[in-house]
Amino acid sequence: MTAAGTNSYVVGREQLVVVDPGPAIDSHIDALAAQVGDRLAAIVVTHTHPDHSPAAKPLADRTGAPLYGALSYHEHFQDHTFAPDHVLVHDSCVPAGDMSLRAIHTPGHVDNHFCFLLEEHRIIMAGDHLMQGSTVVIAPPQGDMAEYILSLQRLLEYQPDSIAPAHGQMMTQPAQEVAALIKHRHAREEKIFDVCEAMGEASTDALLPRAYDDVDVSLHGIARYSLLAHLLKLERDQRVVRINSNGDEDRLLDSADAPWQWRCC
């Protein structure tokens, strides 16, 4: 799911910042420590999924650098070792020596997700907000499709020249990449609505193979999370309704078998 792994970025000249130190793999932590030496001013994480932040604490212990990030309101699939010294807020700046690293709150993939704009070079380090060559999984309740699309649009306000994702290669046409991704999400939403309308009434699992018939069946288990995120957005937009909701939504959103039936309004 993470292609070749998680990209860690080292930013700065005299003083350095590490963005997304990644999983707690000794050889990777050794490589980062060797790269930064005694010049590390900060360790920043885009979010606290287990492939992004577990190396933060051991790297901080070695270097004394403070940790910057935010915690999720949800417990599932989180790095519980991460405890920020400085809690990020939208549009704040992380000290990066003679460079400016601006935090951009981008919820959607997860509620505590931040991207970072290296202002001097107009590069956005995007974490899991965008992936080169793939779409991002939006898994409720941490993930929210409506917030995700709004956060994509927010990135364009900063007019980046390029995007450095946590997975994949540098993206050098950010406006086109973001616009294409928003178009793809809207098209998927309309397909889900059309399938639901054609079926009249259907469970999440019954909708899945028809709404994602262009996706390999081996990936349907992952696609199901994004399907649910789309359905919840459609529900908030008053385009579909859950017809057997039982008041236990928060628990069921974290489960693999939320037993809801859906119908178009």
Secondary structure, 3 states (H helix, E strand, C coil): CCCCCCCCEEEECCCEEEECCCCCCHHHHHHHHHHHCCCEEEEECCCCCCCCCCCHHHHHHHHCCCEEECCCCCCCCCCCCCCCCEECCCCCEEEECCEEEEEEECCCCCCCCEEEEECCCCEEEEECCCECCECCCCCCCCCCHHHHHHHHHHHHCCCCCEEEECCCCCECCHHHHHHHHHHHHHHHHHHHHHHHHHHCCEEHHHHHHHHCCCCCHHHHHHHHHHHHHHHHHHHHCCCEEECCCCCCHHHHHCCCCCCCEEEEC
